[in-house]
Amino acid sequence: MKNKNNSNIGFVYFIEEIEKNFVKIGFSEKHPKQRLKDFQTGNSSQLNLIGFIEGTYEDESKLHKKFSKERIRRTEWFESSSHLRESINNLLEE
């Protein structure tokens, strides 16, 4: 499905790596529960799906910019700060 900007609509999801206290902010057209399974297969640390919202790749990019200070190198993983957690919780409540 595409939105008015001709972008694919899917899910912006939030997955935490519990041992390292990192959060992945990603976009997928697949359901986030399937993405969690995909990531867990290649990761020895326990992962947990915090939640997800409908969104686009552009929405994911905006969140990456918003949390650039928490970003771990140039990946989609971020340090789990109180600012990041509070913002995620607010998004999930909307």
N, CA and C of each residue as an Amber inpcrd file, in Angstrom:
protein
   282
   0.8550000  -1.1810000   0.0000000   0.0000000   0.0000000   0.0000000
   0.8950000   1.2370000   0.0000000   0.4580000   2.2690000  -0.6900000
   1.2200000   3.5180000  -0.7490000   0.3850000   4.6560000  -0.1800000
   1.0680000   5.6470000   0.4220000   0.3610000   6.8280000   0.9210000
   0.3770000   7.9140000  -0.1510000  -0.1050000   9.0980000   0.1850000
  -0.2220000  10.1800000  -0.8120000   1.1260000  10.6420000  -1.3520000
   2.2140000  10.3990000  -0.6180000   3.5510000  10.7710000  -1.0900000
   4.1950000   9.6540000  -1.8950000   3.4020000   8.6130000  -2.2320000
   3.8590000   7.4720000  -3.0100000   4.8980000   6.6370000  -2.2530000
   4.8770000   6.7020000  -0.9200000   5.7660000   5.8970000  -0.0870000
   5.0250000   4.6510000   0.3720000   5.7560000   3.5660000   0.4780000
   5.1480000   2.3430000   0.9760000   4.7850000   2.4990000   2.4430000
   3.5930000   2.0430000   2.7750000   3.1500000   2.0690000   4.1670000
   3.4080000   0.6890000   4.7620000   3.9660000   0.7020000   5.9240000
   4.2660000  -0.5310000   6.6300000   4.2490000  -0.2480000   8.1100000
   5.3140000  -0.6730000   8.7650000   5.4130000  -0.5230000  10.2110000
   6.7610000   0.0770000  10.5940000   6.7260000   1.0110000  11.5150000
   7.9360000   1.4570000  12.1990000   7.9030000   0.7190000  13.5270000
   8.9530000  -0.0550000  13.7830000   8.9490000  -0.9230000  14.9620000
  10.1120000  -0.5860000  15.8890000   9.9580000  -1.0220000  17.1250000
  10.9550000  -0.7750000  18.1680000  11.2660000  -2.1040000  18.8360000
  12.5060000  -2.5630000  18.6820000  12.9440000  -3.8310000  19.2550000
  14.0880000  -3.5330000  20.2110000  14.0290000  -4.1250000  21.4020000
  15.1150000  -3.9030000  22.3560000  15.9920000  -5.1330000  22.4680000
  17.2920000  -4.8790000  22.5940000  18.2500000  -5.9230000  22.9130000
  18.4870000  -5.7960000  24.4140000  17.9070000  -6.6930000  25.1660000
  17.7990000  -6.5550000  26.6120000  19.1560000  -6.4650000  27.3050000
  20.0990000  -7.3430000  26.9690000  21.3870000  -7.3760000  27.6680000
  22.1930000  -6.0890000  27.4920000  22.1490000  -5.5210000  26.3060000
  22.9470000  -4.3210000  26.0250000  22.1740000  -3.0300000  26.2490000
  20.8710000  -3.1380000  26.4740000  20.0170000  -1.9710000  26.6770000
  20.0180000  -1.0580000  25.4500000  19.9310000  -1.6870000  24.2660000
  19.8530000  -0.9790000  22.9990000  18.4440000  -1.1210000  22.4380000
  18.0470000  -0.1610000  21.6000000  16.7490000  -0.2060000  20.9350000
  16.9640000  -0.0230000  19.4340000  16.3670000  -0.8910000  18.6490000
  16.4070000  -0.7770000  17.1920000  15.1330000  -0.0880000  16.7350000
  15.3010000   0.9320000  15.9120000  14.1700000   1.6060000  15.2790000
  14.2570000   1.2500000  13.8060000  13.2740000   0.5120000  13.3280000
  13.3260000   0.0500000  11.9540000  12.0020000   0.2150000  11.2340000
  12.0450000   0.0070000   9.9250000  10.8460000   0.0360000   9.0900000
  10.7740000  -1.2720000   8.3230000   9.5640000  -1.7790000   8.1800000
   9.3580000  -2.9860000   7.3970000   7.9280000  -3.0360000   6.8900000
   7.7720000  -3.6130000   5.7240000   6.4230000  -3.8870000   5.2350000
   5.9160000  -5.1970000   5.8250000   6.8540000  -6.0190000   6.3380000
   6.4880000  -7.2510000   7.0400000   5.9770000  -6.8900000   8.4290000
   5.1660000  -7.7550000   8.9970000   4.7190000  -7.5230000  10.3730000
   5.9260000  -7.5650000  11.3100000   5.9880000  -6.6700000  12.2940000
   7.1290000  -6.6100000  13.2100000   7.4020000  -7.9100000  13.9740000
   6.3870000  -8.7120000  14.2290000   6.6450000  -9.9870000  14.9180000
   7.5080000 -10.8950000  14.0510000   7.3170000 -10.8400000  12.7390000
   8.1610000 -11.6200000  11.8330000   9.5690000 -11.0490000  11.8000000
   9.6930000  -9.7280000  11.7970000  11.0210000  -9.1000000  11.8260000
  11.7690000  -9.4970000  13.0950000  11.0590000  -9.5360000  14.2220000
  11.6830000  -9.9510000  15.4770000  12.2540000 -11.3570000  15.3320000
  11.4820000 -12.2620000  14.7580000  11.9750000 -13.6390000  14.5500000
  13.2140000 -13.6440000  13.6660000  13.1870000 -12.8370000  12.6040000
  14.3390000 -12.7490000  11.7030000  15.5860000 -12.2780000  12.4510000
  15.4600000 -11.2310000  13.2380000  16.6020000 -10.6950000  13.9840000
  17.0650000 -11.6450000  15.0780000  16.1360000 -12.3030000  15.7340000
  16.5000000 -13.2060000  16.8280000  17.3300000 -14.3690000  16.3200000
  17.0410000 -14.8170000  15.1090000  17.7870000 -15.9320000  14.5260000
  19.2800000 -15.6250000  14.4510000  19.6320000 -14.3970000  14.1260000
  21.0360000 -14.0380000  13.9960000  21.6380000 -13.3580000  15.2020000
  20.9670000 -13.4040000  16.3530000  21.4280000 -12.6750000  17.5320000
  21.3720000 -13.5810000  18.7580000  22.4870000 -13.7110000  19.4530000
  22.5110000 -14.5750000  20.6380000  21.8950000 -13.9040000  21.8640000
  21.7440000 -12.5720000  21.8330000  21.1080000 -11.8570000  22.9440000
  19.5910000 -11.9160000  22.7930000  18.8910000 -11.8620000  23.9160000
  17.4320000 -11.8860000  23.8630000  16.9040000 -10.5540000  23.3420000
  15.9830000 -10.6420000  22.3750000  15.3500000  -9.4670000  21.8050000
  13.8810000  -9.4460000  22.2050000  13.3320000  -8.2460000  22.3170000
  11.9380000  -8.0760000  22.7120000  11.3140000  -6.9820000  21.8430000
  10.1240000  -7.2600000  21.3210000   9.3970000  -6.2600000  20.5490000
   8.7030000  -5.3140000  21.5210000   9.1540000  -4.0600000  21.5640000
   8.5440000  -3.0640000  22.4370000   7.1750000  -2.6850000  21.8870000
   7.1080000  -2.4870000  20.5680000   5.8600000  -2.1170000  19.9260000
   6.1130000  -1.6220000  18.5220000   5.0270000  -1.1930000  17.8580000
   5.1410000  -0.7200000  16.4940000   3.9720000   0.2020000  16.1780000
   4.1690000   1.0130000  15.1360000   3.1310000   1.9150000  14.6440000
   3.0950000   1.7810000  13.1190000   1.9610000   2.1420000  12.5230000
   1.9340000   2.2210000  11.0670000   2.7980000   3.3940000  10.6560000
   3.5380000   3.2250000   9.5710000   4.3830000   4.3160000   9.1330000
   5.0800000   3.9970000   7.8280000   6.0090000   4.8620000   7.4750000
   6.7560000   4.7500000   6.2240000   8.2520000   4.7810000   6.5250000
   9.0260000   4.5340000   5.4890000  10.4750000   4.6400000   5.6090000
  10.8670000   6.0590000   6.0300000  10.1260000   7.0460000   5.5330000
  10.4080000   8.4440000   5.8890000  10.1670000   8.6820000   7.3840000
   9.1290000   8.0510000   7.9440000   8.8730000   8.1700000   9.3860000
  10.0410000   7.5950000  10.1850000  10.5450000   6.4520000   9.7250000
  11.6970000   5.8430000  10.3860000  12.8980000   6.7850000  10.3340000
  13.1450000   7.3750000   9.1730000  14.2780000   8.2940000   9.0040000
  14.1710000   9.4990000   9.9330000  12.9630000  10.0270000  10.0980000
  12.7560000  11.1640000  11.0000000  13.0990000  10.7880000  12.4390000
  12.7140000   9.5820000  12.8530000  13.0350000   9.1340000  14.2110000
  14.5400000   8.9330000  14.3730000  15.2130000   8.4070000  13.3460000
  16.6650000   8.2500000  13.4110000  17.3420000   9.6030000  13.6200000
  16.8600000  10.6240000  12.9290000  17.4250000  11.9720000  13.0920000
  17.1270000  12.5320000  14.4790000  15.8920000  12.3080000  14.9430000
  15.4810000  12.8210000  16.2550000  16.3620000  12.2690000  17.3700000
  16.7690000  11.0160000  17.2400000  17.5600000  10.3640000  18.2860000
  19.0200000  10.1900000  17.8850000  19.5260000  11.0920000  17.0560000
  20.8980000  10.9590000  16.5550000  21.9400000  10.9250000  17.6790000
  21.6670000  11.5900000  18.7920000  22.6180000  11.5860000  19.9130000
  22.7200000  10.2240000  20.5790000  21.6490000   9.4340000  20.4840000
  21.6400000   8.1000000  21.0790000  22.0970000   7.0120000  20.0990000
  22.2860000   7.3830000  18.8520000  22.5940000   6.4090000  17.7990000
  23.9350000   5.7390000  18.0360000  23.9740000   4.4370000  17.7960000
  25.2010000   3.6560000  17.9300000  25.8240000   3.5390000  16.5400000
  26.9190000   4.2360000  16.3500000  27.5870000   4.3340000  15.0580000
  26.5800000   4.6970000  13.9750000  26.6040000   4.0460000  12.8480000
  25.6740000   4.3790000  11.7610000  24.6620000   3.2610000  11.5570000
  24.1870000   2.7210000  12.6350000  23.2430000   1.6140000  12.5560000
  21.8380000   2.1020000  12.8920000  20.9040000   1.1710000  12.9440000
  19.5290000   1.4740000  13.3670000  19.3510000   1.2000000  14.8550000
  20.4590000   1.0090000  15.5690000  20.4170000   0.7430000  17.0090000
  20.7580000   2.0100000  17.7770000  20.0790000   2.1880000  18.9270000
  20.2120000   3.3950000  19.7280000  20.3560000   3.0300000  21.1940000
  21.1130000   3.8480000  21.9440000  21.1920000   3.6900000  23.3960000
  19.8070000   3.9550000  23.9660000  19.3970000   3.1670000  24.9150000
  18.0570000   3.3000000  25.4960000  18.0440000   4.3810000  26.5730000
  17.9340000   5.6240000  26.1520000  17.8830000   6.7460000  27.0910000
  16.4480000   6.9530000  27.5700000  16.2820000   7.7330000  28.6190000
  14.9320000   8.0400000  29.0990000  14.1630000   8.8480000  28.0460000
  14.8600000   9.7370000  27.3310000  14.2390000  10.5250000  26.2500000
  13.7090000   9.5990000  25.1520000  14.5070000   8.6350000  24.7570000
  14.0960000   7.6990000  23.7060000  12.9000000   6.8700000  24.1660000
  12.9750000   6.3150000  25.3720000  11.8820000   5.4730000  25.8870000
  10.5810000   6.2600000  26.0310000  10.6780000   7.4620000  26.5430000
   9.4840000   8.2920000  26.7190000   8.8520000   8.6260000  25.3670000
   9.6860000   8.9420000  24.3920000   9.1740000   9.2510000  23.0570000
   8.5150000   8.0360000  22.4130000   9.1200000   6.8650000  22.5680000
   8.5280000   5.6350000  22.0320000   7.1830000   5.3770000  22.6990000
   7.1340000   5.4880000  24.0110000   5.8730000   5.2630000  24.7290000
   4.7900000   6.2220000  24.2420000   5.1430000   7.4830000  24.0290000
   4.1700000   8.4640000  23.5310000   3.6630000   8.0870000  22.1370000
   4.5590000   7.6350000  21.2710000   4.1610000   7.2050000  19.9250000
   3.2060000   6.0150000  19.9880000   3.5080000   5.0830000  20.8710000
   2.6830000   3.8780000  20.9770000   1.3060000   4.1560000  21.5680000
   1.1940000   5.2180000  22.3760000  -0.0910000   5.5740000  22.9780000
  -1.0060000   6.3300000  22.0340000  -0.4350000   6.9440000  20.9810000
  -1.2410000   7.7330000  20.0350000  -2.1800000   6.8720000  19.2330000
